Amino acid sequence: MTNSLQVRPTIATIENAGHDNMLQLVQLRWLAVAGQLATILLTQAVLQIRLPMMAMLGVLSALVLLNTVSLVRLRSKAPITNGALFGGLLLDVAALSAQLYLSGGATNPFVSLFLLQVVLGSILLDRWSSWMLVGATSLSFALLTEFFRPIVLPSTIERTLFALHVQGMWVCFALVAVLLVLFVSRINVNLRTQDRRLAAIQRQAIEEEHIVRIGMLASGAAHELGTPLSSLSVILGDWRHIDAIARDPDLRRDVEDMQAEIQRCKAIVTGILMSSGDPRGEEAAATTVRALFDRVVADWSQARDFHAVNYDDRFGEDVPIASDVVLQQAVFSLLDNAAEASAAAISIMLSRVDDMVVLTVSDQGPGFANEQLANVGKPYNSSKGELGRGLGLFLVSNVARKLGGSLTARNIDGAGAEVMICLPLVAIRLRSTFDDDR
C-alpha cells in the first residue's frame, strides 16, 4: 500500500510537467505564427518584395491546425510524453524550413531561428531526442543552402541589400532573444513548481515511514498484550467466586469494572490487529454516517467519562457507509486532543458539504501556536516538550489523506481552536455487491 501511494504522485508530477511544457510550446507557437504573419505582410506591403503568399499562408495555416490539435490533446488529459513533444518540435522545424525555402533559403536572415528550436529541444526533450533535433535542424540548414526559391528584389533596394540583410539579422536576433527569455522564464516556473511537488512527495514519504513504524509498533504491542489481558480476565473471573469478594458488593463491583475495562482493552487490541493490514479495516460493517458518528461520540464520552460535549448533527439525509475501525480511532484521537486542551467543554458538529462529510471539533483552550498551525498534520508537532507527543493530529491527518480527504485547523477569535476533518462520501460509502462485481 505504501509503495503504490508513493508511485502515483510521482507519475502525476511527471504528467503535469509534460502538460505544462506542451502548453508553453503551444503558446510559443502562437507567437511564432503572429510573428511570421506580421513579417510576411510587412515584407510584401512596405518593402514591396513579392513572396509566394498563398504557399506561406498555407504553412501558417498548418501551424494553426497543429496548435488546435495540441490544445485538444491537452484538454483530453492524455499524458504528454517525450515523443509527443519531439514530434511537435519536428513539425515546427519542418514548417520553418518550408517558410525559409519559399523566402530565400539560407540567405534569409531568419535562418537563425533554427537555433531557437535547438534550445527548446535541449530544455524540453530527453537527450537522444535533443540530438535528433540537432541533426534535423542541421540537415534542414544544409539543404536550404542548395534548394530554395530565390527572392526577387525590386530595383529600389538592390543597392541596399547588405544593409537590409543586417537589419533582418538584427530583427531575428531580437525576436529570438525575446522568445527565449519568455519561454525559459516560464520553463523555470514549471521546474520550480515541479520541485515543490517533489518536495511534497518526499515529505509525504517521510510521513508514510512514520505511519509504518507506528503501525508495526502498534501491531507488535497488540500481539504482546493479548496474552496478559487474557490472563487477567481469567484471574478476575476466579476472583468473583472468592467468598470474601462475593459477599462484599463494593469489591464485587470493582472486579466487574476491571473486567469491563479489560474487555475494552481486548476490543482495542482486536481492532488494531484487524486493521493492521488494511487502512480500511478487514471487517467493515454496514452502518450510516449518522449512526457511526453518533456511536463514536457516545462511546468516546463514556470511555473518557467526559460529558461536557455539545454535539450538533447537521448532516441532513443519512447515507449508508462502511463502519471503518481506523476512522473511528482517528475521531477518538481528534476528540482526545480537544478534551486535553479544553477540560471545560468541547463542541462537535457533523455536517455535509456537497459530497463531503465534515466533522468540526471546537474547544475552549488556549488555541494553537503559530508554529503549530503552520505544521498541522506533521509528526511530533506539539506544544508539550514530552518525547513522543504530537502524533494525534498527525495520525488523523494521514487517515483523512488515505481516504482522499483533508484536515485543517484554525484558532477561534477570542479563545479556543477548531479542527475540521473532511472526507469524501465515495471513500467511506457502503459498497454493494454490484459495486464489488464491477
ChimeraX attribute file (.defattr): number of C-alpha atoms within 10 A of each C-alpha:
attribute: neighborCount
match mode: 1-to-1
recipient: residues
	/A:1	8
	/A:2	11
	/A:3	9
	/A:4	8
	/A:5	14
	/A:6	15
	/A:7	12
	/A:8	11
	/A:9	16
	/A:10	15
	/A:11	12
	/A:12	13
	/A:13	18
	/A:14	17
	/A:15	17
	/A:16	19
	/A:17	21
	/A:18	21
	/A:19	21
	/A:20	19
	/A:21	22
	/A:22	23
	/A:23	16
	/A:24	18
	/A:25	20
	/A:26	20
	/A:27	13
	/A:28	16
	/A:29	18
	/A:30	15
	/A:31	13
	/A:32	18
	/A:33	17
	/A:34	12
	/A:35	12
	/A:36	17
	/A:37	15
	/A:38	12
	/A:39	12
	/A:40	19
	/A:41	15
	/A:42	13
	/A:43	14
	/A:44	15
	/A:45	11
	/A:46	8
	/A:47	14
	/A:48	15
	/A:49	16
	/A:50	15
	/A:51	20
	/A:52	14
	/A:53	13
	/A:54	9
	/A:55	13
	/A:56	21
	/A:57	16
	/A:58	12
	/A:59	18
	/A:60	20
	/A:61	13
	/A:62	15
	/A:63	21
	/A:64	16
	/A:65	12
	/A:66	17
	/A:67	19
	/A:68	13
	/A:69	11
	/A:70	20
	/A:71	14
	/A:72	12
	/A:73	15
	/A:74	17
	/A:75	9
	/A:76	9
	/A:77	11
	/A:78	11
	/A:79	17
	/A:80	20
	/A:81	15
	/A:82	15
	/A:83	12
	/A:84	15
	/A:85	22
	/A:86	19
	/A:87	13
	/A:88	18
	/A:89	21
	/A:90	18
	/A:91	15
	/A:92	19
	/A:93	21
	/A:94	16
	/A:95	17
	/A:96	24
	/A:97	23
	/A:98	18
	/A:99	25
	/A:100	23
	/A:101	24
	/A:102	20
	/A:103	22
	/A:104	21
	/A:105	26
	/A:106	21
	/A:107	16
	/A:108	19
	/A:109	20
	/A:110	23
	/A:111	20
	/A:112	15
	/A:113	17
	/A:114	21
	/A:115	14
	/A:116	16
	/A:117	19
	/A:118	21
	/A:119	15
	/A:120	18
	/A:121	22
	/A:122	17
	/A:123	13
	/A:124	20
	/A:125	20
	/A:126	14
	/A:127	12
	/A:128	9
	/A:129	18
	/A:130	20
	/A:131	15
	/A:132	15
	/A:133	25
	/A:134	18
	/A:135	13
	/A:136	17
	/A:137	22
	/A:138	15
	/A:139	11
	/A:140	23
	/A:141	20
	/A:142	13
	/A:143	15
	/A:144	21
	/A:145	13
	/A:146	11
	/A:147	15
	/A:148	19
	/A:149	15
	/A:150	14
	/A:151	16
	/A:152	13
	/A:153	14
	/A:154	11
	/A:155	8
	/A:156	10
	/A:157	14
	/A:158	11
	/A:159	9
	/A:160	10
	/A:161	12
	/A:162	11
	/A:163	11
	/A:164	15
	/A:165	15
	/A:166	12
	/A:167	13
	/A:168	15
	/A:169	17
	/A:170	14
	/A:171	14
	/A:172	17
	/A:173	16
	/A:174	12
	/A:175	16
	/A:176	18
	/A:177	13
	/A:178	11
	/A:179	16
	/A:180	16
	/A:181	11
	/A:182	13
	/A:183	18
	/A:184	15
	/A:185	12
	/A:186	15
	/A:187	19
	/A:188	11
	/A:189	13
	/A:190	18
	/A:191	15
	/A:192	12
	/A:193	15
	/A:194	16
	/A:195	13
	/A:196	12
	/A:197	18
	/A:198	16
	/A:199	12
	/A:200	13
	/A:201	19
	/A:202	14
	/A:203	13
	/A:204	17
	/A:205	16
	/A:206	14
	/A:207	18
	/A:208	17
	/A:209	13
	/A:210	16
	/A:211	19
	/A:212	14
	/A:213	12
	/A:214	14
	/A:215	17
	/A:216	13
	/A:217	12
	/A:218	16
	/A:219	20
	/A:220	13
	/A:221	14
	/A:222	19
	/A:223	14
	/A:224	12
	/A:225	14
	/A:226	14
	/A:227	12
	/A:228	10
	/A:229	17
	/A:230	14
	/A:231	11
	/A:232	14
	/A:233	19
	/A:234	12
	/A:235	12
	/A:236	16
	/A:237	14
	/A:238	10
	/A:239	16
	/A:240	17
	/A:241	12
	/A:242	11
	/A:243	9
	/A:244	12
	/A:245	16
	/A:246	15
	/A:247	12
	/A:248	10
	/A:249	11
	/A:250	11
	/A:251	15
	/A:252	18
	/A:253	14
	/A:254	12
	/A:255	18
	/A:256	15
	/A:257	12
	/A:258	15
	/A:259	19
	/A:260	13
	/A:261	14
	/A:262	17
	/A:263	15
	/A:264	13
	/A:265	16
	/A:266	19
	/A:267	12
	/A:268	15
	/A:269	20
	/A:270	16
	/A:271	18
	/A:272	22
	/A:273	20
	/A:274	19
	/A:275	19
	/A:276	18
	/A:277	13
	/A:278	12
	/A:279	16
	/A:280	21
	/A:281	20
	/A:282	15
	/A:283	14
	/A:284	16
	/A:285	13
	/A:286	14
	/A:287	16
	/A:288	18
	/A:289	20
	/A:290	20
	/A:291	14
	/A:292	19
	/A:293	18
	/A:294	15
	/A:295	12
	/A:296	17
	/A:297	18
	/A:298	15
	/A:299	13
	/A:300	20
	/A:301	16
	/A:302	11
	/A:303	11
	/A:304	12
	/A:305	9
	/A:306	16
	/A:307	13
	/A:308	13
	/A:309	17
	/A:310	13
	/A:311	15
	/A:312	12
	/A:313	15
	/A:314	12
	/A:315	17
	/A:316	10
	/A:317	8
	/A:318	10
	/A:319	14
	/A:320	17
	/A:321	22
	/A:322	20
	/A:323	23
	/A:324	21
	/A:325	20
	/A:326	21
	/A:327	21
	/A:328	17
	/A:329	19
	/A:330	22
	/A:331	22
	/A:332	20
	/A:333	19
	/A:334	22
	/A:335	25
	/A:336	16
	/A:337	17
	/A:338	25
	/A:339	23
	/A:340	12
	/A:341	19
	/A:342	18
	/A:343	13
	/A:344	14
	/A:345	17
	/A:346	25
	/A:347	18
	/A:348	21
	/A:349	16
	/A:350	20
	/A:351	18
	/A:352	18
	/A:353	11
	/A:354	9
	/A:355	11
	/A:356	16
	/A:357	20
	/A:358	23
	/A:359	21
	/A:360	20
	/A:361	24
	/A:362	25
	/A:363	27
	/A:364	20
	/A:365	20
	/A:366	14
	/A:367	23
	/A:368	20
	/A:369	12
	/A:370	10
	/A:371	11
	/A:372	17
	/A:373	15
	/A:374	13
	/A:375	13
	/A:376	21
	/A:377	23
	/A:378	21
	/A:379	20
	/A:380	20
	/A:381	21
	/A:382	21
	/A:383	12
	/A:384	10
	/A:385	10
	/A:386	9
	/A:387	8
	/A:388	11
	/A:389	13
	/A:390	21
	/A:391	19
	/A:392	22
	/A:393	25
	/A:394	23
	/A:395	23
	/A:396	23
	/A:397	22
	/A:398	21
	/A:399	24
	/A:400	20
	/A:401	15
	/A:402	15
	/A:403	18
	/A:404	15
	/A:405	19
	/A:406	19
	/A:407	22
	/A:408	15
	/A:409	21
	/A:410	18
	/A:411	19
	/A:412	16
	/A:413	8
	/A:414	9
	/A:415	11
	/A:416	19
	/A:417	22
	/A:418	20
	/A:419	21
	/A:420	18
	/A:421	23
	/A:422	22
	/A:423	23
	/A:424	19
	/A:425	21
	/A:426	14
	/A:427	17
	/A:428	21
	/A:429	17
	/A:430	19
	/A:431	14
	/A:432	9
	/A:433	8
	/A:434	7
	/A:435	8
	/A:436	7
	/A:437	6
	/A:438	6
